[in-house]
Amino acid sequence: MKLFDVYPLYDVTPVSAKGIEVWDDKGQKYWDFYGGHAVISIGHTHPHYVKRIKDQLDKIAFYSNSIQNPIQEALAEKLGQLSSCEEYDLFMCNSGAEANENALKMASFHTGKSKVIAFNNSFHGRTSAAVAATDNPSINAPINKQQAVTFLPLNDFEAFEKAIASDAYCAVILEAIQGVGGLDEPTTEFYQFIAEKCKKHQVVLIADEVQSGYGRSGKFFAFQHHGIQPDIISIAKGMGNGFPVGGVLIHETFKPSYGLLGTTFGGNHLACAASLAVLEVLESEGLTKNADELGAYFREKAQDIPEIKNVKGRGLMIGLEFDFEVADLRKKLIYDQHIFTGSAKNKKLLRFLPALNITKEHVDLFFDALQNALK
Ligand SMILES: Cc1ncc(COP(=O)(O)O)c(C=O)c1O
């Protein structure tokens, strides 16, 4: 059997990693400023993370959600504390798409309605309602198109007010910093306007924090830059530092009932141990603050490179915009400079999504390599 060929691959085979350093099968070292697409939050093979997962593996790795699982509760408690979201309940699943799928489902149960408002350039995942709410027709199969989604321009107050007034919607879903779409953001005024109108029309506000959450933006959640409170928050990527885990934080005003949501693997013992280890390291190493400070340092350094036309994003969720397409630059960075970076739907954007414990020396190293690649 061969693999179903859906990924265009770089010719690099990583076999080990530590912090932001990755080694391939030929012993070549790479610097990971991509974090496996914003997933590596505390660094590869962080010793606390490895120990916690190994210890858990020695005890019990999995049981279904039909038994008591105190580490799920410990995780919910720690997550509530660190994110300042203690008035939410946690439902665990396995990926970002699944988190959004459950968020949208909850919104529909709660309101009895089915239409969704999403935004141009959004990305919410590749499953049923999540992919329907993703602004990319090429990955939206006919079966997914049955879901009615209205796409609106970001920061267009008039279009939003007109749409939501129709009273047909169960949810508004948005990223506080668009990831795949290219780092565009709602303004604070617009996000607050959305929150106010959602309340007025009893539409559920879903903050997709799958990529921007877990300290990456310099606050635990990126919506926290805007002083609003969503009804549901979806999380994944940085949550497990590579262990497949996701979740939804559902405001306590939503009442659960047995069987309303469910999953076989979500919240298993190993996923909880990995997720707890991530939160413990985020806290003990002050990584949200580091993301904020290093993001500011990165922006400062970016000013010295005339080819960079614009710097987008917050904290360590950054996009560098050039006036040319960056595919070749990314290749040069990988093959000549041994630096991993990311791309976006905006082809002129180079993305920087490193682990949150990078240092100023790492940022300096990135800019030296970028300058070499631009020569
Ligand atoms: C904002 C956002 N939401 C959802 C997803 C989907 O997550 P997953 O690939 O884990 O299903 C992604 C993935 O890139 C994302 O960036």
The ligand as an SDF file (V2000), in Angstrom:
LIG
                    3D

 16 16  0  0  0  0  0  0  0  0999 V2000
   -7.9220   28.4850   13.3080 C   0  0  0  0  0  0  0  0  0  0  0  0
   -7.9780   27.0180   13.0030 C   0  0  0  0  0  0  0  0  0  0  0  0
   -9.0880   26.3200   13.3050 N   0  0  0  0  0  0  0  0  0  0  0  0
   -9.1770   25.0020   13.0650 C   0  0  0  0  0  0  0  0  0  0  0  0
   -8.1260   24.3080   12.5020 C   0  0  0  0  0  0  0  0  0  0  0  0
   -8.2660   22.8330   12.2390 C   0  0  0  0  0  0  0  0  0  0  0  0
   -7.4770   22.1290   13.1210 O   0  0  0  0  0  0  0  0  0  0  0  0
   -7.1020   20.5860   12.8270 P   0  0  0  0  0  0  0  0  0  0  0  0
   -6.1880   20.5810   11.6610 O   0  0  0  0  0  0  0  0  0  0  0  0
   -6.4540   20.1240   14.1230 O   0  0  0  0  0  0  0  0  0  0  0  0
   -8.3850   19.8700   12.5690 O   0  0  0  0  0  0  0  0  0  0  0  0
   -6.9540   24.9850   12.1650 C   0  0  0  0  0  0  0  0  0  0  0  0
   -5.8120   24.2740   11.5440 C   0  0  0  0  0  0  0  0  0  0  0  0
   -4.9220   24.8340   10.9390 O   0  0  0  0  0  0  0  0  0  0  0  0
   -6.8710   26.3770   12.4220 C   0  0  0  0  0  0  0  0  0  0  0  0
   -5.7770   27.0880   12.1090 O   0  0  0  0  0  0  0  0  0  0  0  0
  1  2  1  0
  2  3  1  0
  2 15  2  0
  3  4  2  0
  4  5  1  0
  5  6  1  0
  5 12  2  0
  6  7  1  0
  7  8  1  0
  8  9  2  0
  8 10  1  0
  8 11  1  0
 12 13  1  0
 12 15  1  0
 13 14  2  0
 15 16  1  0
M  END
$$$$
